[in-house]
Amino acid sequence: MALLAVHSVVGGACWNELPLTTVAVLAEAVLHANRGGVFAYQALGALGVYVLLTNWSPLQSKPAGSEPPITFEPVETATPQRPRQVKPGVVVWDHLDGLEAGTHFHFEHDLKDGDPTSAVVAMRRTGTLTRGPWRTRIETSMRMSCTRETFRVEATMQAFEGDDQVCSRTWDRTIKRDLV
């Protein structure tokens, strides 16, 4: 492909202000342009679009490995802080005033031989953040099943601060299979 300098005049508009269809026509003209030097090409004469293509040459490429590798100066970073695990699924970030983060997943699936519409997949997750007396918890669940005509997705999300529920959402969607 050739690199080209493209100049156009459409009532004073720059080439990048042209409608996309006009640019597509001009790009097509560029691809099929005269391969010799400077010339003028009139496109979409009814709109008065004139394009001047100049200084084109084939794109130059170099063999892999012929350029020196790019090197970067080392960047100063903070010392990595690692959490300490207090029990499975729960870690404490001591440098964040003892922020405790926990997560628990439960995943299950089922499929009966010879019955693809019996496929069911379900997931439950509980995530917690605590520091001192402050406690938050988010519980999510998702279940996906299907019939011959549809997929069904059921999901819930509940958020708690302490023991008080502060948010709850439920979704139940049916999606046509469209021969899937």
C-alpha positions in Angstrom: 0.0 0.0 0.0 1.3 3.5 -0.8 1.6 6.4 1.7 -0.1 9.5 0.2 -0.5 13.1 1.1 -4.2 13.8 0.4 -5.5 17.4 -0.1 -9.1 18.1 -1.0 -11.4 21.0 -1.4 -15.1 20.7 -0.9 -16.4 24.2 -0.4 -13.4 24.9 1.9 -13.8 21.7 4.0 -10.8 19.7 5.1 -10.6 16.1 4.0 -11.2 14.8 7.5 -14.5 16.8 7.6 -15.9 14.9 4.6 -18.8 12.4 5.0 -17.6 8.9 5.5 -19.1 7.8 2.2 -17.0 10.5 0.4 -13.9 9.4 2.2 -14.6 5.8 1.2 -14.9 6.8 -2.5 -11.6 8.8 -2.2 -9.9 5.9 -0.5 -10.9 3.7 -3.4 -9.5 6.3 -5.8 -6.3 6.3 -3.9 -6.0 2.5 -4.2 -6.5 2.7 -7.9 -4.5 5.9 -8.4 -2.1 6.5 -11.2 1.3 5.2 -10.0 3.3 8.1 -11.5 3.9 11.3 -9.6 1.5 14.2 -8.9 -1.9 14.3 -10.5 -5.4 15.6 -9.8 -8.4 13.3 -9.4 -11.9 14.6 -9.6 -14.3 12.5 -7.5 -18.0 13.0 -7.1 -18.0 15.8 -9.7 -21.6 16.7 -8.8 -20.3 17.7 -5.3 -17.3 19.5 -6.6 -14.8 17.3 -4.7 -11.2 17.6 -6.0 -8.4 15.6 -4.6 -4.7 16.1 -5.1 -2.5 13.1 -4.4 1.2 13.8 -3.9 4.5 12.3 -2.8 3.4 8.7 -2.6 5.8 5.9 -2.1 5.6 2.2 -1.1 5.6 1.7 2.7 9.1 0.9 3.8 9.6 -2.0 6.2 12.7 -3.4 7.8 13.4 -7.0 8.7 12.6 -8.1 12.2 15.6 -7.7 14.5 17.3 -5.1 12.4 16.3 -2.2 14.8 18.0 -2.0 18.2 15.8 -3.0 21.1 13.9 -0.3 22.9 15.1 0.1 26.5 13.5 2.0 29.3 15.0 3.5 32.5 14.0 1.7 35.7 11.0 3.3 37.4 10.9 3.8 41.1 8.1 1.8 42.7 6.9 1.2 46.2 7.9 -1.9 48.1 5.2 -4.6 47.4 2.9 -5.1 50.4 1.6 -8.6 50.8 -1.5 -9.5 52.7 -1.4 -12.1 55.4 -3.8 -15.0 55.2 -5.8 -15.5 58.5 -7.9 -18.4 57.2 -8.8 -19.9 53.8 -10.4 -17.1 51.7 -9.6 -14.3 54.2 -6.6 -12.0 54.1 -5.5 -9.0 56.2 -3.7 -5.9 54.8 -1.8 -4.7 57.9 -0.5 -1.6 56.1 -4.1 -0.6 55.5 -4.9 -0.5 59.2 -5.9 -4.1 59.3 -8.3 -4.2 56.4 -9.7 -7.7 56.1 -10.9 -9.0 52.8 -12.7 -12.3 52.3 -14.3 -14.2 49.5 -16.1 -17.5 49.3 -17.3 -19.1 46.0 -19.6 -22.0 45.5 -20.0 -23.4 41.9 -22.1 -26.3 40.8 -23.4 -27.7 37.5 -25.5 -30.6 36.4 -26.3 -32.3 33.1 -28.3 -35.5 32.7 -27.2 -38.0 30.0 -29.2 -37.7 26.8 -31.0 -34.5 27.9 -29.2 -31.3 26.9 -32.1 -29.2 28.2 -31.3 -30.5 31.7 -28.1 -28.4 31.8 -27.9 -26.2 34.9 -25.0 -24.1 36.1 -25.1 -22.1 39.4 -22.7 -19.9 41.2 -22.8 -18.2 44.6 -20.2 -15.7 45.9 -19.9 -13.8 49.1 -17.3 -11.0 49.4 -16.6 -9.2 52.7 -14.5 -6.2 53.8 -14.1 -5.4 57.5 -11.9 -3.1 59.6 -12.6 -2.9 63.3 -16.3 -2.6 63.9 -17.0 -1.7 60.2 -18.3 -4.6 58.2 -19.6 -4.9 54.6 -20.8 -7.9 52.7 -22.0 -8.5 49.1 -23.8 -11.8 48.3 -24.3 -12.7 44.6 -25.9 -15.7 42.9 -26.5 -16.7 39.4 -28.3 -19.7 37.8 -28.5 -20.5 34.1 -30.7 -23.2 32.6 -32.4 -23.8 29.3 -35.4 -25.2 27.4 -35.6 -26.2 23.8 -36.6 -22.6 22.9 -34.8 -20.4 25.4 -31.9 -19.8 27.8 -32.9 -18.6 31.3 -30.6 -16.5 33.5 -31.6 -15.8 37.1 -29.4 -13.6 39.3 -29.4 -11.8 42.7 -27.2 -9.3 44.4 -27.5 -8.2 48.0 -25.3 -5.6 49.8 -25.0 -5.3 53.6 -23.4 -2.9 56.0 -23.2 -4.6 59.3 -26.4 -6.7 59.5 -28.5 -4.0 57.6 -29.3 -4.8 53.9 -28.6 -1.6 52.0 -29.2 -2.8 48.4 -30.9 -5.7 46.7 -31.4 -6.5 43.0 -33.0 -9.5 41.2 -32.8 -10.4 37.5 -34.7 -13.1 35.7 -34.2 -13.1 31.9 -35.2 -15.4 29.1 -33.2 -15.3 25.9 -34.4 -16.9 22.7 -32.0 -19.7 21.5 -32.3 -18.9 17.8 -31.3 -22.4 16.8 -28.4 -22.5 19.2 
